[in-house]
Amino acid sequence: MEYGLIGERLGHSFSKTIHSLIGGYEYSLVEIPRDGLEDFLVRKEFCGINVTIPYKESVISYLDNVSEEVRKIGACNTIVCNNGVLSGYNTDYYGLRDLIIRNGIEIEGRKVLILGTGGTSHTARALVSDMGASEVKIASRRAGAGDLTYSELADNYTDAQVIINATPCGMFPSNGDCPLSLEMFSKLEGVVDVIYNPIRSNIVLDAIGRGIKAAGGLYMLVAQAVYASAIWFGKEIDSALIENIYGTILSEKENICLIGMPSAGKTTCGEMIAEITGREFYDSDIVIEEKAGMTIPEIFATKGEKAFRELETEVIAELAKKSSCIIATGGGVVLNPLNMRNLKQNGKIYFLDRNVENLLVTGDRPLSSSMEALRKMYEVRLPLYHAACDEVIDVNHSYEEAVADIKARHKIVK
C-alpha cells in the first residue's frame, strides 16, 4: 500500500471515494486489529496514510516528528513516511475549522460545549480555543473523563452557544440515537457534528428544526482528505477542489426520496431514475408487503391502518439508513413526522405534485377507492407534502420531464 486509511472498522468509510476524486494515486482501506498496529507502523510499507478510530492517539508514539497541531491536540490523523522517517499531522483540525466557517457558525467570544473525550474532542478543543472561544467545556458520560458529565449539564452549562458532537452517538447503524436534547440550551447558536454517516444526524436535524445553524461532518471529511493529500505531495490547498468533491459526494451519497399522492408517479419516476443512474430502487410499499407476507389491502383488512402505519415507520427507518439509492414512499408516509425525519438523515425529499383531477382511483388503494375520498385526502395531505419536501416536482406533464427535473436538481451527471 502506498496511500490509504488505517482503522479498526472501515466498512462504511467514504475516504476511498473522496481520494479517488482528488486523483493521481491509489488509495486503500486497511483494517488493522489492535494487536496489529505496531507491526504495521514498524514495517513502514507506505508513503502516506490517514488514521481513524481507534488509533489517532496511539500512533503518536511511533512517529519521529509531529506537527504543532499534533503536539497540542495529542491526536494524529495523517502520517507521511519519507525514507523511513514518520511524520504526523492533524488535518482534522483544518477540516473542522473549514466546516465551522463554511456554515457561518461564530466561535469567537462564544461558550462552546464539546461532547466526548476522544481524539476528535481534543482536536475540537484546540481549534475553538484558537478561534477565540470565551469558554470551552468537555462533556462525558463518565465522571472525571471530562469537565462535566451529561447529567450535570442542566445545572451548569445550559448557556452554551455552540455544541460540537465529537462522539460516535448517532452514527450508522445507530442512526436513531442522539447524544443529548437541545431543549435546555436557550442561547444555542450553532451545532456541529463530526459524524458524516448519516449525512444529517439527529442532533443536526434537531438544531435545524429549531432554526439553529447546524452541519454534519461530511464537508470536514472531504476537507481533511484534501489537506492530507496536499501534505503527502507538497501541494497548495485548493478550496475549489474541496467544494467540488463535497458537492459530488453529497449528490452521490444522498438518497432521492419521492413523496406524493397515490398514483402521482413515484414508483414510475423512481424506476426511471434507477435505470438511468444504476442506483438501487426501493418501493416502501413493496418492502412492507414482503415484510408482512401479505398485500397492503390485506394488512388493512386484517390488522387495520394503525398496524400498517407502524410497519411503514419501521420500514422507512430501515430504508433511510441506506445511501445512494432511490426510495419511493406510500402516499401517507407524511402522516408521521418521524418518517420524514428519518428520510432527511440521508436523503433529499422530492414531492411529486400531480393535480387531483389527474390522479387515478384504483381498487388496490384502501384509503383512496373513490374520487371523493381522493379529493379529501389531497386537501389534508397537500400542506404536509409541502412542509416535508426539499423540492416540488410538477408531474402533470410527462414522467420524462419530471425525471429530468429531479436529475437537474439533484445534480446527477449521468
Secondary structure, DSSP 4 states (H G I P E B T S, - for coil): --EEEEES--TT--HHHHHHHH-SS--EEEE--GGGHHHHHHHT--SEEEE-TT-TTGGGGG-SEE-HHHHHHS---EEEEETTEEEEE--HHHHHHHHHHHTT---TT-EEEEE--SHHHHHHHHHHHHTT-SEEEEEESSTTTSSEEHHHHHHH-TT-SEEEE-S-TT-TT-TT--S--STT-TT--EEEE---SSSS-HHHHHHHHTT-EEE-SHHHHHHHHHHHHHHHHT----HHHHHHHHHHHHHHHSEEEEE-STTSSHHHHHHHHHHHH--EEEEHHHHHHHHHTS-HHHHHHHH-HHHHHHHHHHHHHHHHT--SEEEE--TTGGGSHHHHHHHHHHEEEEEEE--GGGS---TT-TT-SSHHHHHHHHHHHHHHHHHH-SEEEE-SS-HHHHHHHHHHHTT---
